[in-house]
Amino acid sequence: MRVLLTGAAGFLGQHTRVRLTAVAGHEVVPVGRDAWSLLPDLLVDVDAVIHVAGVNRGSDDQVEHGNVILAQELTAALPQARQLRHLVFANSIQSGTDSPYGRGKARAAELLGTSARSLGASFADVHLPNLFGEHGRPDYNSFVATFVAAVLAGRAPDVVDRPIELLHVQGAAEALIDGLDSATGTYAPTGTWTSVGTVLRKLQTYASLYANGDIPPLLDDLDVDLFNTLRAALFPDHYPLPLPVRADQRGNLVETVRSHGGAGQTFVSTTRPGVTRGEHFHLRKVERFVVLSGSASIRLRKMFDDQVVTFDVAGDQPCIVDMPTSWAHSIANTGDSDLTTLFWTNELFDPQAPDTYPEPVGQPAEAREQVQA
């Protein structure tokens, strides 16, 4: 399908766009603030709309009426989508509560649902809990992002501990995409129950261990998602991370992966001179590169961005470069002899669910989509 995605440059919108590109095979029409006035033109020939754009900061009036105004402007333009089949709304579990945000989201859902019915399209009203994940803005998107920034700065934030349900932003993106195949109705994806204090303690442990490259205990999905959130905030300034070489008369020893209580898979590859491996990205996998011999160029690019980050590394000075999620990456042999590289991932490779999606590092996906936004 041809899917128009509002709020595509925001936290949830960016993750939804990455997932649409990775697993859904849909053509995406990304719409941000700069293209909002072009909605009537962009909606032509669209099969579905995922409405993520919203207002959650500002005065009470801005929050309440801002969400309603966005819905009004979208519904006014929707008749231009003459083949519209599905409308999906990124709503909140706060919808309908007696708060500016809750009232605004509830009214927006009413407007969108009415418009979808009038156009003969399905309407999926997706109520999302508290979201967190990679590249969230501190003091804006999530208390988790705020905690990550504080922990990495060596600060101890004030905490009022309470139970909380957390959903990783990729889980929210998955729920929104599932809405494209759903009948009209209200859907409420579930997250993981934890507590605010538990999240802070986990992040403090992760930061302490990872300062030297150790992998913290990744015992469940929440651990992996919180660790990936922390790693994203460290990239790229934290890398490459030098590894100590222990030498004696017998030779050298380098501890490339020290994992505290987690599973994983290690493999070694050789790469001929001039050959490049990779050119893909992951949504949740933790992946480590350590060059053991030879020289290499490790290149990474965040999805839908133009800037390429490059690390030139060599086996005589072993170091860690860990791949952040949603960044296309590659490793190229830049020497005259074979390159030997150790790779480690936190999970066993599953051919049925490899979490590996082709994407050239040197070609942003905008060029492939050929969509004006």
N, C-alpha and C positions, 0 to 999 in steps of 0.2 A: 504494500500500500504506500501511497504518498501521504506522509504524516506531517502536519504542521505542529511545531512544538513552541509554545510561548514560554518566555522566561528561560530561553536556552542558554544564556550566559551565566545564570545564577547557580547556586550550589546544587539544588535538586535538578535543575534543568540541564546542567553540564553532565551530571552522572546519567541522567535519562538519555541524553543524546549519545553518550558513549555506549550505553547498553543497546540502544536501538541500532547503532552501527555494528556492534559486536555480534549480537545474537539474533536479532529480529529480521534482518534483511530488508527493512523498509527504506524507502527514500525519505530523507528528513529535510523539512523546510524549517530551519532554525530562525526564530524571531526574538530579538532582544528589544531593548528600549529604543534603540536608534531606528528600528524598522517598524515600530508599532503603527505608525501612520500609514504604512503600506499594506496593512492587513487585507483590505478588500482585494487588492491585486494578488497578494500571496496566497489567498484562499482558493483562487481559481484552480480547478483540477485536483483539489485536495480530497482524499478519501476519509481522512480522520484528523481530529485535533486533540492534542494533549495540552490542557491548559494548566501550566505550572506557575506562570507569573502571578505575583501577589505582593501585598504590602503587610509587613509584620513589625515595622518600626515606625516611630513618629508619634504625633499627638493622637489622642483617642479618635478624633474626627478623621485624621488622615488614615489611620488603620482601618476603621470601620468603613468609611465611604470609599477609600482607595480601592479596596477589593471589589466593592459593588460597581464602581466606575469601570474597572477593567473588564468585569463581566458584561456590563452594558455595551461597552465598545466592541467587545468580541461578538456578542450576539447580534449587534447591528450589522456587522460585516459578514456573519455566517451564511446568509443567503447566497453570497457569491460562490460558496462551495456547493455547486449544484449536484455533485455526486457524493456528498457527505454521508458516511455510513455510521461513524462512531464519534462520540465526544466523550473525553475522559477528563475529569476534574481532580486536581491534586488538592483535596480538602484536608481538614484537620479533625482530630478527635475533640478539639475544642469547639467545633462547629455547633451552634445552637446554644452555647453557654451564654450567660448574661455578662458578656464582656464585649468591648468594641471589636476585638478580633473574632470572637465567636459569632456575634451578630452579623458582621460583615461577610464572613465565610458562608453562613447559612443563607443569607440573602443572595449571594453570588450563585450558590448551588441551585436555588429556586429559579433564577433567571436562566441559567444554563440548561437546566432540565426542561423548562418550558420551551426554550428555543430548539433543543434537540428533538423533542416530540413533534413540534410543528414542522420540522424538516424531515421527519421519518427516520431519524437516526437514533441509535441506542445511546444511553447516557449512563456512564459509570462514575458514580460519586465515591471516590476513594478517600476514606478517612485515615489519615496517617498519624501515628504517634510521634514521640520525640525522635528526631533524626540526628545522626552524627555521621562523620566519615571524613575521608581525605579531602583536603583543600577547603575545609570549612573556615569561616572567618571568626576569629576570637571576638567575644562580646557581641556577636551578631547571629550566627547560624545555630550555634549549639554551645551549651555549657562544656561539652567535651572539648571543643576547639579552644575555649577559654582556659580550661585546665591544662591542655597540652602546652599552650603558650607560656603559662605560668611555670609549669614544671621545667620546661627547657630553659627558662630564664632563671631557674633556681629559687623561685618564689613558692610559698605555701599559701594557696588561696584559702579564704574563709569558706567553710563548708557548713551548711545546714543539712545534715544527713536525712534522707528520706528515700523510700522505695521509688523506683522509676522504671518505666518501660522504654527501652531503647531499640530503635530499628536502624540498621545501617542503611545509608542512603541508596546503596545498590539494591537492597531489598525493597525500598520504596519505588525505585525505578522499575523493578521487575513487576510490582503490583500495578503500576500505571500502564505498562505495556500489556499486561494480562487483560487490562480493561478494554483493550482493542478487540478482544475476542469474547467479551462478556455481554450478557443481556443487560438491559436497563436494571439498575439496582444500586444499593449502597454496599460498599465493600470495605472491610477493615482488616488490613494485614496486621499480623501480630509481631511484636518484637520480642526482646528478651528482658525479663524482669531482673533488675539488679538494684543497687543503691548508689546514691551520689558519692558517698564516702568510699565505697568499693571501687568505683571507677577511678577516683583520685589515687587510691593506693596502688591499683594496677599500673596506672601511668607512671607513677613515681618509681615503681620496681622496673618497669620496662626501660625508662630513661637511664637508670643507674646501670643496668646490665648492658644496654646497647651502646653506652658511651665508649666501651672498648670492643664493640662488635659482637658481644655475646647475644644469642637469641633467647629471649625470655620464654617461660613456659607458655605454650600455645595449646591449651588443652580443650578449647571449644571454639565455636564460631565467634563469640563475643571477644575472646582473647585475640584472635587473628584480626578482627576488624578494628579493635582499639590499637593494636600494634601497628597496623597499616596506617591508621590515622596519625600516630606519632611519627612514623617514618616519613610520611609525606611532608610534615612540617620541618623535617630536618634536611630535605632535599632541596638543592644540590650541595649546600655549604658543608655538610657533614662528611662528604666523600671527596676523593677516595680515603679510606681509613687504613693507615699503615698497620701491617701485621708484624709482631716481633719475630725475629729469626733466631732460633736457638741452635748454636753451632758447637761442635766438638770435633775430635779427631776422626770420628766416623762420618761426619757430614752435617747437614742442616736438617732442622725440623721446624715446620710452621703449622700452627693450629689454625686451620681455615674456618672451621665451624665449631662453636661451642654452644650447644643447644641445651637449655635447662628444662628438661622434662617434656620436650615435644618430640613428635615424630618428624620424619623427613626422608629425603632421597638425595644421594650424592652420586654424581657421575662426572667423568672426565672425557673431554673431547680433544682431538687434534684438528687443526685447521691449516690448510696449505697457504703459502704466501699469496696475498692479493684476494683471498676469499673472505666473504662476509657471512656471518651466521645471524639468525634472529629475524629482525624486521617484523616484529609482532608486539602485542601488548597483552597484559593480563588484567582481569577485573578484581581478583582477590589473592592471587598466589604471591607468597614471599619468595623471591628468587635472588640468589647471590652469585656473583662472578668473582673468581680469583684466578688471575693468570699465574701459572706455575713456571712456564718457560716461554721465551720469545717476547715479542712486543705487539701491542694491540691498541686499537682505538675503540673505545666504548662510547656510542652515541645514543642520546635519548631525546625524545621530543614529546611534550605533553599533547594529548589528543586535541586537535583543532587549534593548535598554536603553531607559530612559525619558528620560534626560537629552538635551536638544537644545542643541547649541552654535551660537551665532549670531554672525556677523560682519556688521556694517553697513559698507558700503564705498561709495566714490563715485569717479567718473572724474577729478575734480580733484585727487585724491590717489591715483594708481594704486598698486596693491599686488597681491601674489600670495596666492591661497588655493588650495592643492593638495588634492584630494580623497583622503583615505585609503581604502584598500580596505575592503570590508565595512561601510562607513558610508553610509546613505541620505543623499542630499543634494539640495538644491534652491536655485534662485536666483529671487528675486521682485523685480520692479520696484516700488520704494517711492517713486518720484518722480512728477512731473506730466508728464514728457516721455518719449520713447522711451529705453530703456536699450540701450546698445551694449556687448556683452561679447565678449572674445576668449577662445576655448577652444583648448587644446592638449592632445593626447594623444600618448603615446609610440609608438603604432602606428596604421596606417591602418585606417579603419573597414571591417569585414567584415560585410556583412548576414547571412552564414551563421553567424558567430560573433561577435556584437556585444559580448559580455561586459557586457551592460546588463540589469539585472533590476528590474522595477517594485517600489517600496517607498515608501509615503508617509512623509515625515520625521516627521509628527506622530502616527503610529499604529504603536506597536511591534507586532512580529509576534506576540507572545503573544496580543494581542487578536484577531488573525485566526485563530490556531490553536485558540483556545478549549480549551486542554488544561491540566488540572491537573498541576502538577509540584512 
